[in-house]
Amino acid sequence: MAAVGFAPPATQVAPGPPAHAVAVTKSDTTILSPTRYIWVGGTGDLAVLLAGDSVAVTLSAVPAGTMLQICAQKVMSTNTTATLIIALW
């Protein structure tokens, strides 16, 4: 079942592996292009605002070396303790 109020990103994502990556600077204000994946290089909590949401959620105790398949538009500085974060799309 689709999430209530979710609208997919306006741009279509090409199939296959990600073609772009950028190191993420945690920020409560910077808006990212909606991600396909987020790489967490250093263990910790990851607070993100997903593309279909209006409130951030915190993913607790994300292990180092984890690739999360999430469509995030922000990686929040508040509550994020994970490090070496890369956005991929």
Buried (B, 14 or more C-beta within 10 A) or exposed (E): EEEEEEEEBEEEBEEEEBEEEEEBEBBBEEEBBBBBBBBBEEBBBBBBBBBBBEEBBBBEEBEEEBEBEBBBBBBBEEBBBBEBBBBBB
